[in-house]
Amino acid sequence: MMPPLLARLQIVRRDGRHLRLWLPLFLFWLIALPFVIVALPVVIVILALMRRRPFAVVAAYWRVLGAMSGIEVELNGRRSSLALHVY
C-alpha cells in the first residue's frame, strides 16, 4: 500500500464563486520523511517499553495511511460547501 499522493480541495460559495486546489501530498511526504526516520527508533523503543508489539503498531499505522486513498469528504453549510477528495 502507498500513502495518498494527491488531494483535491474544492470550496463553493452560495454566490457562485468557487475555489479548487490540487494539493500535492507527495511533497508533504518528502518533507516529513527525515523526521519520521529520526522518530521511528524512538517510537519503537517507547512501544517496546510499554510492552506493545512495536512493529505491529507501526505496520498498522502504515496500513491506515495507505487506506486513506479514495476518501471523499463533503461538507455543506449555509454559506458554502467544501469537498475533499484524496487520490
N, C-alpha and C positions, 0 to 999 in steps of 0.2 A: 504494500500500500504506500501511496505517496501522499504527502500533505497537499492541501489545495494550493494552486499556483496563481489563480486569478479570481478576482471578485468584481461584481458589478453592483454599484450602488446607484439607485435611481430615486430622486425626490421630485414629486409632482405636487405643485400647489394648486389650490382650487381655482385660482385666477388664470390657470392655463400655463404658467411658467413651469419649466422642469429643468432639472439638473441631472445629468448622467455621468458618473465617474467610473472609469475602469481602474481598479486598484491591483497593481502587480504584486501579489503576495510573495512571489519568489524572491523579490528584493528584500522583503522583511526577513525571510528565512536565511538569506545570505548574511544579513546584519546580525541576526540572532545566533547563528551557528557558533561563533567563537565563545559567546557567553555560555551556551549550552555545553560545549566541550569542557569548559572550565568548571561548570557547576555540576556536571554529571557525576564525577567521582565523589564529590561531597554528598550529593543526594544518595548515592549508593551506600556510602558508609553510614549515613544517618538512618537509612531504612534498615540496614543490617543491625545496627544498634537497637532499633525498635523491634527487632525480631520479626521483620517483614521479609518477604522474598523480594529483594531489590530488583532483580532482572525481570520478574513477573510484573512488578508495578511499572517499570519503565516500558516494558512491552505493551502493557495495557494502555498507557498514555499515548504511545505511538499509534496503536490501533484506533483510538478515539480521534487523534489528529488526522489520520488517514481517512477516516469515515466522514470527515466534515465536507468533503467534496459532494456537491449535489444539494447542499442545503439551500432552501429558498425561504426567506422570511419576508412577509408583507405586513405592514402596519398602516392602518388608516386612522386619521384623526379628523377633527373638524375643519382644519385649515390646510392640511397637506397629507400626503401619503408617502410611504417610504417602502422600497423594495430592495432586498439584498439577495443576490444570487452568487453562490460560491462555486467555482469551477475547479 
